[in-house]
């Protein structure tokens, strides 16, 4: 990966689980942003990955903050930097899906409405992993968690579209299995003023129930089946990313069943339920086709 800087900002020996998608994403994002970055992290797996006080595996300034307050804290950091005339520092919120889709959504929405100049990353493993694998607003239909042990019965929120509805300059989705796509999107976000939101799919071997050496493979299946769509909304303009664009042709998509059966968390789903989810996914792709044709979501 000649395009990837050699400097490391998430250091070796951190407390991440084997095969952790969140740690992989954090490594790539911090390489893209560089040393002039200040992070704020609410309660999440990354609160543990960084290591116990007074040591840290993260090589940039970092503020641990309450679950609901990450975007508010980042807004305060940005205001302080502007007061000092420091315009070249990236202010990064690094939150999980629980701290984004659920507990932190009000502070995020407020920052977006004010157009605060921050980059907000949701390291999305589709559950509350750090507190014991409970369901979140990002958990897919049918997924096992400790609070949905027969499978979740509700679909997830579409948080990227919720953020796009705020009219912010940049919204993107990414996946750790496509590191160059993720790196480029972070670099683009850093070059723009205002609130930027990136939702990164981070497969979790522990919670998703797959071997720890399959993180990249499972992430690729998420994209190749169309279950996780890679796209950007830049100043209102919608664009599918290269790994997802060919999937506008349904014949190019792998069956959703391949992705679901690769994970133990979907073990309670019947073939009939999977077929129903495949139909819903195909309908979603018809909507994506319209977005691509019109060039906008709203």
N, C-alpha and C positions, 0 to 999 in steps of 0.2 A: 504494500500500500504506500507507494511513493508520495501520494498526495497527502498523507496523514503526517502532521508534525510529530517529531520525535519526543518533544517535551511531554512529560506526564504530570497531570494535575490531580488525578486520583491514583495514589501511590500503591505499589504492590504491598501485600500483607494486610490489606483491608479486611473488614469483617463480613464481606459478602458471602452468600452461600455459593457452592460450586454451580457454575452455569448460570449465574444471576444475570438476567437481562437488564435489570436496572443499573447494575455496576457497569456493564458494557456500554449502555447508553451514556452514562455519566462521563466515562472516559472519552468518548467521541465528542460529546458536546463541549466539554472543557478544553479539549484540544482545538476545537473550532474557535472558541472565544478567547483563549489565551489568558495570560496572567493578570491582565487588567479587568478582573471580574470579581464581583462580590456576590456571594450566594446567600439566599435565605431559604431555610428548609423547615417545613412544618413536620409534625410527627409522621413518620413514614419509615420504610426500610432504610432509606438513606441516613436517617438519624442514627442507625446502628452501624451501617457500613463505614461511616467516617471514623468509628472507633471511640472508645471512652475518654472523657476528659481526664487529664489535660492534654492528651495527645490527639492527633487527627491525621487521617490518611488523605485529607483534601488539602491541596497546596495553594489555595486561594482563601481570602477572608470569608468567613462563614458565620451566619447567625442562625441558631436554632430558635424556632418561634412556635407559639401555640398553633394547634391544628387549624383554626379558622382564620389566622391572621397573616399568612405568608405574603399575600399581595399587598396588604396594608403596610407591613413592615418594609417591603421592597419600595413602596411609594415613599415612605419616610427616608429611606436610604438615598433614593434618587433626589429628593428635595434637598437633603444635606449636601450631596455632591454638587448640585447646581448652585447652592449658596456659596460653595468654595470655588466655583468656576471650573469644576472638573467635568468635562463633557465627554471624555474618551474612556469612561469606565462602564463596562457592561454590568447591569444589575439583573441578576438571574434568580427567578423563583424556581426551585426544584422540588416539586410536590408529587405525591402519588395520586392515584385516582380518587381515593377517599378524601384527600385534602383538596381536591379540585372539583370533581363531579358533585360532591355532597357537602362536606363541612366547610370547605373554603370558597364555595361558589359566590357568596355575597361579596367578599373582599375582592375577588377576581373581577366580578362584574363592575364593582365600583371603580377599580383601577382602569378597566377598559373604557368605561363611560367618560372618565376624566382624561383618557388618552395618555396615561402615565407612561413615560419612556422606560419600559421594562421588557424583558423577555421572560415569558412564563412557560415553563416546560412541565407537562404532565407526564411523568414516568409511569405509564399505565400498564400495570399487571392485572388489572380487572378484578381486584379484590383488596381487602385490607390484610395484606400479608403479615405486616409487622406485629399485629395484635392477634393473630391466630387464624387467618384465612376466612374472614367473614365476607358476605356479599356486599358489594358497593353498587352505586348507580351505573358503573361501567361493566358490571358482571353480565356476561351474555346469557340469553335464555338457555335453560337446560343445564347450566354449570353447577356442579357440586361445590358447596362451601360448607363450613361448619355451622352456618345459619340457614343453609338451603340444602340439607343433606339428601333430599329427594330430587334435587335439581331446581334451579331458579325458575320461577313461572312468569317473570316479566322480562321484556326486552331492555337493553341498556339505553341510557340517554345518548343522544347524538351531540356530544359536547362541542366538537369542532364547528358544527353548524350553529349551535347556540352562540359561540364566540363570534362567528362570522356575522351573525345578526346584530352584533354590537357596532358593526361598521369599522372595526379596527383595521390598520393597514395590512396586517399579515396574519394568516392562519394556515397551518400546515399539519399534515399527518406524516408520520414516519414510522420506521420499524428497525430494530437493531440488526435484523438480518440483511438490511440494505444500508451499510454504513456510509457509502459515498453520498447517497441520496440524503441521509440524515445530516451529514457534515455540511453539504452544500446549503441545505435549508437553514441551518443554524447561522452560517456565514451571511446568508441573505438577510435573515432577521436582524442580525447585529448591525447591518448597514442602514437600517431604516429607523426613523424616529417613531415614537408612539408605542402603543401596546402591541406586542407580538405574542402569539400563542402557538405552541407546537405540541401535539399530542403524539407521544412515542409508544408504540406497542412493545412491551418488554416481557416476553414469555418467562414464566417462573416455574422451574422444574418442581419445586416443593408443592406449590399450590395447584399447578395445572396437572400434576401427576404424570411427568414423563422423565426419562433418564437425563441426567445433567449434561450429557454430551450432545443433546439434541436441541438445544436452545435455538440455534440458527436455523436448523431444519424446520422446526415447528413455526418459527417466525416467517420463513419463506412460504410454508403451506398456508398461513393466514392470508398472505398477499396473493398467492397463486390461485387460491380458491375464490378470491374476491371477498372473503370475510372481513378483511381489513384493507380499506382502499387508501392508496397513497395519492394525495392531491395537495394543491395550494390554492388559497384564495388571496390574491395580492391586489390590494386596493379595489376590492369587489370583483375582480376577474378570476373566474374558476378555471383551473387547469389540472388535468390528471398528470401524475408523475410517470416517467417512462416505464417503471415496472408494472404499473396498473393500466396504462393506456391500451395495450393490446387486448385486455380483458373486456373491452367494450363488445368484442366478438365473443359471444357466450361459449363457443366451441373451444376457445383458448383457456377457459377457466377449468381448473381441476374440480372434481366433485367435492362439495363441502364435507362429505362423509370422511374423506381422507384426512382432513384437518381435525375433525372432531374425534375420530377413532384413534388418533395419535396421542390423545390426552385422557388420562384416567378421570378427569373431572366431569367428563360427559358420559361416563359409563352407564348412568341410569336412563339415558335417552334411548327410546325405541327407534327402530328403523322408520316407523311412521312419523315420529316427531322430527327426525332428521330430514325426512322428505318435505315436511311442512316448512322447516327452517330453510331448506334449499329454495322452495318457492318464494318465501319472503325475501331471501337474498336476491333472487332473480328480479323480483319487483323493485328492489332498491336499486339494482343496476339499471333498470329502465329509467328511473329518476336521474341517476348519474348521467345517462346518455343525454337527457334533456339539459342538464347543467352544462355539459360539454358543448352541446349544439348552440345554446344561448350564450354561453361564455360567462354567465353569472348565476348566482344562487338566488339573489333577491333583486 
